[in-house]
């Protein structure tokens, strides 16, 4: 919530989660397909795989042009992916 407040997007956690349901993180996150134009088969990377969370936000202006629900969804996906990655490494 601190990040979303810092970005002046949400003040209420429930509103942020509800917004994430309607958001599309593909508008904010850079995928393997965005970098290579498709899948990177030699490494087994599908085109939809996230290469960089928030990678499409290159300037303050691009942040202003993106829907706040997309930002909320991207943040939720980033936290979830990192939590699952760390959990798998520990297990």
N, C-alpha and C positions, 0 to 999 in steps of 0.2 A: 504494500500500500504506500510505503514511503516513496518509492520510485514514481508511482502514478500520481501522487500528490505533488512531487517535485516537478513533474511534467505538466501540472495543472490540468489533469485529465479527469480524475475522480476524487471524491472526498469520502465516499462510502464504500466499504468492502463489498457489500451485497450488490451495489450498482456496478462495480467493476467486474464481478463474476458474471452477472447477468449480461453485461456488455460483451464479455469474452465469448459467450455463447453465440452471439450474433456476429462477432468479428471474424475476420479472415487474416490469419497471420502471413499468408502468402504475399500480402500487400506490403509487409514490413520486413520479413525475413528473406534473405538471399538463399536460394536453393542451388543444388549441384547443376540443375538444368539451366539456371540463370548464368552460371559461369561457363559451362561447357556446351550449352545448347542442347543438352539431352543427358542421357545416362552416361556414366563413366564405367563401362562394362569391365574393363581390365582390373578395376579395383572393387567391382561389385557394388557400386554406388548408384542407386536409382535416381532419376532426375528430380523426384519430389523431396529427397533428403535435404534437411537443413544444413547449409554450409556455414551460415553466419546469422545468428539471431540479430535482428534489427539492422541487417546488412544493407538494406535498401534506403536507410535514412542517412544520407550523407551530409545534410546541412540542416540548419534551423528551419529553413523554408520548407524542406521536405517533411519535417516533423509536423509543421502546421497544416500541410495538405493531406495528411493521413487521418482517417477516422479514428476516434479515440477507442472504439471497440476493437479495431484491428491491433492497436498497441496493447490493449489489455489481453487479447488472445495471445499475442506473441510473447508477452511476459509470462503468462500462465504456461504456455508450451515450453519456454526456456527453463523455467523452474522445474517443471515436471520431468523434462528430459535429463537435466542435470541431477535431480534427485534419484531417478531410476538408474542412471549411469553409475553414480557413486554407490548406490545400494548393491548393484550387481558386482562392482569391484570389491566391496567389503565382504559380500556373501561368498 
